[in-house]
Every structure is written in structure tokens, then in C-alpha cells.
Amino acid sequence: MANIHVQCEMCCEEKAVGCCNICGNICESCCVIHKKGRAFQNHILKMYGKDGYNSRSIIYDITEEKCKHHPNERALLFCQIHELMICGRCFRSDHISCGHEVVDLCEEAGHVDYDQFNAMSVALNAIKDDSKRIKEEIDRQKERSNTHAVKCKKELDDLENRLKRKVEHSISSFKEEAQKYHDENIAAFSCISSVCEDKVSWAIKEESQLNEFVNNSLTGRLYLMSRNFDKGISEVKRQMKEAEYKNTFKNVCLKENTAALKCLIEDLTDVCELQEEVDGSDEVTTLSIGNATVENEKTRKELFEELIQAKLDTDKAETARNEFKEQFLQAKRDLENSEKTLKGLEQESLNTKQNMEKSEKTREKLCDELQQVKQKLDHSEKARERFEQDLQKVKQDIDKSEKIRKGIEQELLQVKQGLDNSEKCRQELCDELKEVKQDRDNSEKTKNGLEQDLQKAKQDIQKSEKECTTLQARCTHLKDCIKWTQPTGAVEVKLNLERVYSIKCVFTFPDGIQTEYNPSPGKPYKGGLFIAHLKDDNEGQLVCRMLKARFRRGLMFTVNENGCVELDGLSLFGDSLRVFFLTDDQHIQKVKAELAAKGITETNIDFTEKLKQTFTVDGP
């Protein structure tokens, strides 16, 4: 949610101070015009700050904001990689590589997620409860500290009365240290209380903002808030725990030493011992002032501890000696094993070398076989070219057969040799022409029958011409199939009637290995995503069906020398962009001409096929 001052929607110069039910947000000058002008008599005018309106700010959802780089465009997309709101122009220029990580806010944040809202509210309430609990614990610790401080002071006062002037200096020192610990506790109380109050204020503010988003159905703002919500909750909890454990509380109490009281004249510092009780951490610290035991007891204790320590050191030395002996034996065994392993590795190295020599010979043999296969393909290409030349000659001979009636039998025989499918028709035509010659020699009456037979022969020749054209088309298709360069891919056609360009063709190619018809056989190539947008009219549907037909025949895409999938002879997309909009008729006609050059025309398109479909075309 963003609080911004709104401009007047009439003059677009001054800030809005009111709202009209028809004109929208208006400034003070436009308000005067509304009150005086007759054309605005039916308009309902409400001023901010008077009629229940907020005069400082107006709240908009995130989808109403403009793009920072293109002010005329709305930022309806969100890039999850760069954590930025972008428009369609930014996506095509800078974020095309982000692919599916760019989401549409109108779809992602189209409704209020009440489960998410409830979870966020529960987390905020937990923060407030934890802060309240810690604050109550601090109050109890503070009360205990005050009690201990008063008790300690009283005991020190009693001791001061007993010792009077001889211990006045020691007692004053104890008081100062006790007061120091008390001051540190007060400072810790203040620090933790401040942190808790700040976090409670933060939780209340976040809860208010969350309720405002839900009440106003600002789904975009709610979506952005939820992305960093868990991180913010974790950080607040961490700061609260850090403040709780970093600031420790030291409860001071006085512990008398009866042994030191007997030696008061010799050493006044041994009369008492000041201890610290630390709350808020796992450690307990004790500060001792002076010696609490007699020197002789301390000496005997130290000697006993040193004797125990010496015994432990002796045991450790014996254990270390045994471990060293075991390690020495293990090292000897490891050395023997390493020699055996070395011999085994040498033998494996020799075997590997022999296998490499065998694999090299096998590779050379495969290279020779591959060269032979390439030579056979070259021969088949030459044979195909000769076959095309023969078909061209047959077509020329058929054209001459219409002008030269006397040589029709020989031309039909040539057509019979080139067209196996029309062999029966040509044989019948030869028999009929022989009968026509005999009938013309025998009688003038058979003239009409001969003309009819000749007309039928012309029709048969036209049929043979059509069959020849079909055969040429099949030969052209066979030529393209022999050099199939389009990799394995899929196409998905979608329809969205709410958009201007309702038809969306998505061509998807995964990564793969190049075949022998690609520039670098055996090497990998990088797939890609191609998207074409068309209008849902007659021309758009026709171009979409022609694109699907060309894709199904493997004539639309190929692999370039850089190992990337690109278009094959089709100017549908640019060099760097893979998203294109077919907008003008000139570009549509150009694309149709390029499709027709590959044999894709309106005549060979199946208009009964569904426009919206998904299918996959395998590569060679």
C-alpha cells in the first residue's frame, strides 16, 4: 500500500482537495468551477476532510502504479529473481531471460488469501504475547533485585555496626560494588523494556496495515507484504531473544565467613564474601572478595589436588604410550597395504592403456563407416536431382502432346515410363487412339466418335499433368524430409478473448544433441521458448494454422552454428526478442508468402482441425 497525494484529474496540475462522482479527483480551482458552472449542477461534490474523506492521502492497490522506467505503462508484472515490479516493455527488453519467474500480479494476487492473513495475524499476536511475557518477567526480576539489594544493604549495615570503625573501609567498598551491580540491573531492565515496547509498536503497526490491506482488498500490497513477512517476524524474535540474553541480571547477597571473623585483626578482607547470582543466562558467576579459608587448609587442599592431577597425568602418559605403539603397528600394516595397492594400480594402468588403444581403433573404424554413409547420401542426392530433371522432361513432353497429335502415342508411352500410377490410363488411351485411326480410315461416320475419344484423351492428359504436379510436390517434401533439421519441440495454442491479441502460439524446445544434418553433429544445442501473438480474426486464424502445418512438417526451426534453436527462413521474430505481435497486414502477407515458399498454402490447410491444441513434433 502506498500513501500518495493525488493530482486533479481535470487540469492535471494541482493537488486534489475533493472528489466528484463523475469527474473524479479535482483541485480547489476546479471545485469553484463545479459550484458555478451550470454543466456541473448534477455532479455530487465531496471535499476531503469534511465528508468523511481523508484529506492527506488516497490508497491505491499495487496494480495501479506506473512503471519507473516507462511512466505511461502500468507495472502489472513482478520479477521474482530481481524482486522488481515491471511492465511489458521492461519484460521484453531486460527480463526476457527470467522466463517463468516473471508472474502476472493480476493472476497471482487476484484475491485475498485469508489463510495467509490469519497466519500473519497469529504471528503478530505471538510477538505481542512474547513481549508482554518478557516484560512481566523483567518486572519480577527487578522486584527481586530491589529486595536483594535492600537485604544486602541491611546485612552490610549490621556488619558495619559490629565491626565499627575497623571495617568501615571494607563495608563501604562492598556497598559500592552492590550499588554498581544494582545500577547494571536497572540499565539492563531499561534496555529490555525499550526493545519490547518498540517491537509491540511494530507489531501493532503491521497488524493495522494488514487489516487495511484486507479491508480494501489490496491484494497486490498483501502479496508483497507476505513475501518478506516471515523474515521480518524471525528478525524481531531474534532481536528480542538477543536483548533478553545479552542483558544479564546480577542479584547481590551477602555471605558471612565465620572463619574469617576469627582472623579479623590479621586480615579484614577475609571477614565476608560478596557473591553474584546471575539471572538471564545459563552461567552463574560468583565474585569472591578476600579468602574464605585458612591458609593451612588451602595449602593441604592444593597438595591433594596436585597429587590427584599427577596420578591422572601418569595414567594419560601410559595411555598415550599404548596408543603410540598401536599407531606404529597400524602404520606398518598400512605401508604394506599401500605397496600391494600400488602394484594393483600399475596393473590397472596397463589394462586401461590397452583398452584405450582398442577404443581408438574402433573409433577410426566408425569414422570410416561414417564417411561411407556420407558418400551414399551424396549419391542419393545426385540420383534425386536426376529424377527431378527426368520429371521436368516428362512435363515438357506432355505439353507438346497437346499440339502434336500424330506423336501422341509415343508421348503417352514416355508419360507411362515416368508415372507408374497412371500406367493403366495411358494404356487405355493408346488402344482408343488405334481404334480411332481404324474407324477414320474405314468410315467418315466414326469422325464424331474420334473427336469424343480425343477429348477424353485430353482429359486423361490433364489428369496425368495433375498427378505429375502432385509427384513433384511429394518429391519436394521428400527432399525436405531427407534434410530434416528441426529439433524435437512442442507447440501450444492458447485463446484469451479478453486480450487484443487473443491467439497465443508458444513453441518450446528442450536442450538436446545435434544430428548429422545440423552444423555440429554430436554436440549439444540450447533450446528456447518462442511466442507469437495474433488477432482472433480470419487472417490471424489462417496464419496460426499455416504455422502449425509448417511446424508439423519440420520446416519452421533449425539449429544455427552457435548451437541455438532459431527460425528457418521465417521473419516472424527479431534477432534478440522471441516474443512478437503480428499487427499490420503487410507483415502478415510477408509471413504468408514465406510460408507459401515452403509449400504451406491455404489449399493444403485442414480448416476442420481445432485451432486451440497442443502437440509435439519429434526431430530426425
GUMAR-10628 format. One line per field, with one value per residue (C-alpha): residue in one letter; x, y, z. Coordinates in steps of 0.1 Angstrom, whole numbers. Layout:
% GUMAR-10628
aa	(a/...);
X	(X/...);
Y	(Y/...);
Z	(Z/...);
% end
This chain:
% GUMAR-10628
aa	(m/a/n/i/h/v/q/c/e/m/c/c/e/e/k/a/v/g/c/c/n/i/c/g/n/i/c/e/s/c/c/v/i/h/k/k/g/r/a/f/q/n/h/i/l/k/m/y/g/k/d/g/y/n/s/r/s/i/i/y/d/i/t/e/e/k/c/k/h/h/p/n/e/r/a/l/l/f/c/q/i/h/e/l/m/i/c/g/r/c/f/r/s/d/h/i/s/c/g/h/e/v/v/d/l/c/e/e/a/g/h/v/d/y/d/q/f/n/a/m/s/v/a/l/n/a/i/k/d/d/s/k/r/i/k/e/e/i/d/r/q/k/e/r/s/n/t/h/a/v/k/c/k/k/e/l/d/d/l/e/n/r/l/k/r/k/v/e/h/s/i/s/s/f/k/e/e/a/q/k/y/h/d/e/n/i/a/a/f/s/c/i/s/s/v/c/e/d/k/v/s/w/a/i/k/e/e/s/q/l/n/e/f/v/n/n/s/l/t/g/r/l/y/l/m/s/r/n/f/d/k/g/i/s/e/v/k/r/q/m/k/e/a/e/y/k/n/t/f/k/n/v/c/l/k/e/n/t/a/a/l/k/c/l/i/e/d/l/t/d/v/c/e/l/q/e/e/v/d/g/s/d/e/v/t/t/l/s/i/g/n/a/t/v/e/n/e/k/t/r/k/e/l/f/e/e/l/i/q/a/k/l/d/t/d/k/a/e/t/a/r/n/e/f/k/e/q/f/l/q/a/k/r/d/l/e/n/s/e/k/t/l/k/g/l/e/q/e/s/l/n/t/k/q/n/m/e/k/s/e/k/t/r/e/k/l/c/d/e/l/q/q/v/k/q/k/l/d/h/s/e/k/a/r/e/r/f/e/q/d/l/q/k/v/k/q/d/i/d/k/s/e/k/i/r/k/g/i/e/q/e/l/l/q/v/k/q/g/l/d/n/s/e/k/c/r/q/e/l/c/d/e/l/k/e/v/k/q/d/r/d/n/s/e/k/t/k/n/g/l/e/q/d/l/q/k/a/k/q/d/i/q/k/s/e/k/e/c/t/t/l/q/a/r/c/t/h/l/k/d/c/i/k/w/t/q/p/t/g/a/v/e/v/k/l/n/l/e/r/v/y/s/i/k/c/v/f/t/f/p/d/g/i/q/t/e/y/n/p/s/p/g/k/p/y/k/g/g/l/f/i/a/h/l/k/d/d/n/e/g/q/l/v/c/r/m/l/k/a/r/f/r/r/g/l/m/f/t/v/n/e/n/g/c/v/e/l/d/g/l/s/l/f/g/d/s/l/r/v/f/f/l/t/d/d/q/h/i/q/k/v/k/a/e/l/a/a/k/g/i/t/e/t/n/i/d/f/t/e/k/l/k/q/t/f/t/v/d/g/p);
X	(0/13/1/4/-10/-34/-34/-65/-80/-94/-65/-37/-17/-27/-33/-68/-89/-122/-139/-167/-188/-184/-151/-131/-104/-105/-84/-96/-99/-120/-142/-151/-159/-181/-201/-206/-210/-244/-230/-219/-253/-260/-225/-221/-191/-174/-145/-116/-116/-153/-175/-157/-128/-91/-76/-39/-37/-56/-48/-43/-36/-1/-15/-24/12/31/64/95/112/81/57/30/28/13/36/15/43/66/101/108/145/152/123/111/77/80/58/55/82/107/100/108/139/156/138/132/158/139/112/87/100/80/45/13/1/-34/-34/-11/-27/-62/-79/-73/-56/-74/-53/-22/-39/-47/-12/3/-21/-13/25/20/-1/26/52/29/24/61/69/43/57/93/83/64/95/116/93/96/134/135/115/138/168/154/147/182/197/178/186/223/224/208/233/262/248/246/282/293/278/296/330/325/355/379/359/344/365/357/320/319/337/310/283/298/301/265/253/272/255/222/228/238/205/185/203/195/158/156/172/150/118/127/132/99/80/95/85/50/46/59/35/5/16/20/-14/-31/-15/-25/-62/-62/-50/-76/-105/-96/-89/-54/-42/-11/1/-8/12/43/40/37/69/91/67/83/118/106/90/122/143/120/122/159/163/140/159/192/181/168/200/226/215/221/207/230/213/238/236/260/276/294/326/328/364/375/358/383/412/396/426/451/431/399/393/385/356/329/324/303/285/267/236/231/196/190/218/230/261/263/291/305/327/347/364/392/400/373/395/425/459/468/435/441/476/465/438/461/486/458/446/482/486/454/465/499/482/459/489/507/476/474/511/507/476/494/523/500/482/515/526/493/496/531/519/489/513/534/503/492/526/524/488/499/526/501/477/505/511/474/472/501/483/451/470/484/449/435/462/453/416/423/443/413/388/410/409/372/368/388/366/334/348/354/319/305/324/309/274/281/292/260/239/257/250/213/212/226/201/173/184/185/150/138/153/135/102/108/113/82/62/76/67/31/28/39/14/-15/0/13/-15/5/31/6/12/50/44/19/44/70/45/38/75/77/43/37/4/-12/0/-34/-49/-22/-26/-63/-56/-32/-59/-85/-63/-56/-94/-99/-74/-90/-125/-114/-99/-130/-157/-165/-192/-167/-153/-176/-166/-129/-134/-150/-122/-97/-115/-113/-76/-71/-88/-66/-36/-47/-51/-16/-4/-21/-5/29/24/14/45/67/52/59/94/99/85/108/138/129/124/158/174/152/170/142/149/123/98/62/36/7/-20/-40/-70/-77/-107/-101/-69/-65/-42/-63/-43/-10/13/40/69/90/123/143/181/194/222/227/222/241/220/229/261/279/267/271/274/247/224/204/167/144/109/92/59/37/6/-21/-56/-86/-98/-98/-62/-49/-66/-53/-17/-19/-30/-2/24/12/13/49/59/44/64/97/102/99/130/166/199/224/262/262/242/210/175/163/137/144/135/107/108/83/107/135/172/171/134/115/81/63/30/16/-1/-1/-14/19/38/10/12/50/48/22/45/74/51/40/76/79/47/23/-7/-45/-52/-34/-46/-71/-97/-116/-87/-92/-74/-66/-44/-11/12/48/69/100/133/153);
Y	(0/35/68/94/129/127/151/168/146/177/201/176/205/210/185/172/186/170/142/144/113/118/138/121/139/177/206/238/258/230/229/266/258/229/252/280/261/250/219/206/211/173/165/154/171/159/177/158/162/172/145/116/117/117/150/138/106/81/44/25/-11/-20/-29/8/20/31/17/36/33/37/62/56/18/1/-22/-54/-79/-90/-105/-129/-131/-93/-85/-58/-46/-42/-35/-54/-33/-39/-77/-77/-55/-66/-96/-120/-143/-146/-166/-183/-164/-133/-135/-116/-97/-97/-135/-142/-115/-117/-124/-121/-152/-154/-184/-163/-133/-155/-169/-134/-122/-152/-144/-108/-117/-142/-113/-92/-120/-128/-91/-90/-121/-109/-75/-92/-114/-83/-66/-97/-98/-61/-66/-94/-73/-45/-70/-85/-50/-39/-71/-69/-33/-42/-70/-48/-21/-48/-59/-23/-18/-49/-41/-3/18/-11/-24/9/10/-27/-21/10/-10/-37/-11/5/-29/-38/-4/-10/-43/-28/1/-25/-44/-11/-4/-39/-35/-3/-18/-48/-27/-4/-33/-48/-16/-10/-45/-41/-8/-25/-55/-31/-11/-42/-56/-23/-23/-59/-52/-22/-43/-69/-44/-25/-58/-45/-80/-67/-50/-80/-102/-81/-79/-117/-123/-106/-112/-144/-128/-98/-120/-140/-108/-94/-126/-127/-91/-99/-130/-112/-84/-109/-130/-102/-82/-103/-96/-99/-104/-95/-111/-111/-144/-143/-162/-173/-185/-151/-133/-150/-136/-101/-84/-101/-97/-77/-87/-123/-113/-116/-126/-109/-132/-126/-145/-140/-144/-143/-167/-203/-192/-184/-160/-157/-128/-135/-107/-119/-155/-176/-204/-206/-206/-241/-256/-241/-255/-290/-288/-277/-305/-331/-317/-317/-354/-364/-344/-361/-395/-385/-373/-407/-426/-403/-409/-447/-445/-422/-447/-476/-456/-446/-483/-492/-464/-476/-511/-497/-475/-506/-525/-495/-493/-530/-525/-494/-514/-540/-513/-496/-529/-533/-497/-503/-534/-514/-486/-511/-526/-490/-482/-514/-505/-470/-484/-507/-478/-457/-484/-488/-450/-450/-478/-459/-428/-448/-462/-427/-415/-443/-433/-397/-408/-429/-398/-378/-404/-405/-366/-368/-395/-374/-344/-366/-378/-342/-335/-366/-353/-319/-336/-356/-325/-308/-339/-338/-302/-310/-339/-314/-297/-328/-352/-376/-383/-387/-425/-420/-392/-413/-441/-417/-405/-441/-446/-416/-421/-456/-446/-436/-467/-482/-449/-444/-480/-474/-441/-459/-486/-459/-439/-470/-477/-440/-443/-476/-460/-429/-450/-472/-446/-409/-417/-425/-390/-378/-408/-400/-364/-376/-401/-373/-351/-379/-383/-346/-351/-381/-360/-332/-358/-371/-335/-331/-364/-351/-319/-340/-361/-330/-318/-351/-350/-316/-328/-358/-335/-315/-347/-361/-330/-326/-300/-291/-304/-321/-295/-288/-261/-249/-227/-207/-184/-155/-135/-107/-96/-77/-104/-134/-161/-171/-197/-210/-230/-249/-267/-285/-289/-318/-332/-321/-347/-353/-327/-299/-278/-297/-333/-349/-316/-302/-274/-250/-250/-220/-205/-187/-168/-153/-132/-129/-114/-137/-128/-147/-137/-145/-179/-187/-177/-198/-229/-224/-220/-253/-270/-258/-268/-303/-308/-298/-267/-239/-241/-252/-252/-224/-226/-212/-242/-224/-230/-203/-198/-213/-188/-171/-134/-139/-129/-104/-113/-108/-110/-142/-126/-109/-94/-97/-63/-49/-66/-60/-82/-109/-110/-113/-142/-159/-156/-171/-200/-205/-207/-239/-253/-242/-225/-221/-251/-277/-264/-285/-260/-286/-290/-273/-240/-245/-276/-289/-314/-325/-330/-353/-344/-366);
Z	(0/-9/5/-22/-29/-59/-88/-102/-129/-148/-150/-140/-124/-88/-59/-54/-25/-33/-53/-79/-86/-123/-129/-101/-80/-85/-72/-55/-87/-104/-73/-78/-115/-103/-79/-105/-138/-150/-167/-133/-115/-114/-101/-65/-49/-17/0/17/55/56/41/57/32/41/30/32/11/-10/-10/-43/-49/-62/-97/-102/-100/-131/-143/-130/-164/-186/-169/-194/-187/-157/-137/-139/-138/-109/-114/-86/-94/-93/-68/-91/-105/-142/-173/-206/-222/-194/-197/-234/-230/-198/-182/-211/-197/-164/-182/-159/-129/-141/-128/-136/-105/-118/-117/-87/-64/-78/-44/-7/8/42/53/48/65/95/97/97/123/146/142/151/182/192/191/213/238/240/245/273/289/289/303/332/339/339/364/387/383/391/423/433/426/448/476/474/473/504/522/513/524/558/564/555/579/607/599/599/634/647/632/637/626/619/590/578/546/537/543/521/493/495/493/462/444/454/441/409/403/410/385/359/366/362/329/317/327/307/276/275/282/254/230/240/236/201/190/204/184/153/157/162/131/110/122/113/79/73/83/60/30/36/42/10/-10/-19/-30/-46/-15/6/-18/-15/23/26/8/35/64/78/75/95/122/125/128/156/176/172/185/214/224/219/242/268/270/263/294/324/360/390/423/451/485/515/527/560/566/603/599/586/616/639/618/616/632/608/576/575/538/549/571/544/507/482/458/425/414/376/360/323/311/317/336/373/383/419/428/459/478/500/511/527/542/564/547/560/547/513/512/521/495/468/477/475/441/428/439/420/390/389/391/362/342/347/335/304/297/298/276/251/250/243/216/200/199/183/158/149/142/122/101/94/82/61/44/34/21/1/-16/-27/-38/-59/-77/-84/-97/-121/-135/-139/-157/-182/-188/-192/-218/-238/-237/-249/-279/-287/-284/-308/-334/-330/-334/-366/-379/-371/-388/-420/-419/-413/-444/-464/-453/-463/-497/-501/-491/-517/-544/-533/-536/-572/-581/-567/-588/-619/-610/-609/-643/-657/-642/-659/-692/-688/-681/-713/-733/-720/-731/-766/-768/-770/-801/-819/-825/-847/-820/-791/-788/-783/-758/-739/-737/-723/-697/-688/-681/-658/-640/-626/-610/-644/-664/-669/-681/-707/-720/-725/-743/-768/-775/-780/-804/-825/-827/-837/-866/-879/-877/-895/-924/-926/-924/-921/-896/-869/-870/-842/-821/-827/-816/-784/-778/-784/-759/-734/-742/-734/-701/-693/-702/-678/-651/-658/-655/-621/-610/-622/-602/-571/-576/-578/-545/-529/-543/-528/-495/-497/-503/-471/-451/-462/-446/-415/-394/-369/-334/-312/-298/-289/-298/-276/-290/-264/-267/-243/-256/-230/-247/-281/-294/-284/-301/-284/-301/-277/-293/-267/-275/-248/-249/-270/-292/-328/-356/-388/-406/-381/-382/-354/-352/-318/-299/-276/-286/-264/-266/-262/-260/-289/-285/-313/-306/-333/-335/-334/-370/-403/-412/-376/-376/-411/-402/-370/-389/-415/-387/-372/-406/-412/-377/-381/-413/-396/-418/-392/-370/-373/-352/-361/-360/-324/-312/-306/-320/-344/-372/-406/-434/-415/-403/-375/-347/-343/-336/-298/-290/-290/-284/-314/-322/-358/-360/-396/-428/-446/-421/-422/-460/-458/-434/-457/-487/-467/-457/-493/-504/-483/-498/-470/-487/-480/-503/-482/-447/-428/-416/-397/-372/-338/-335/-298/-293/-282/-299/-301/-333/-330/-346/-370);
% end
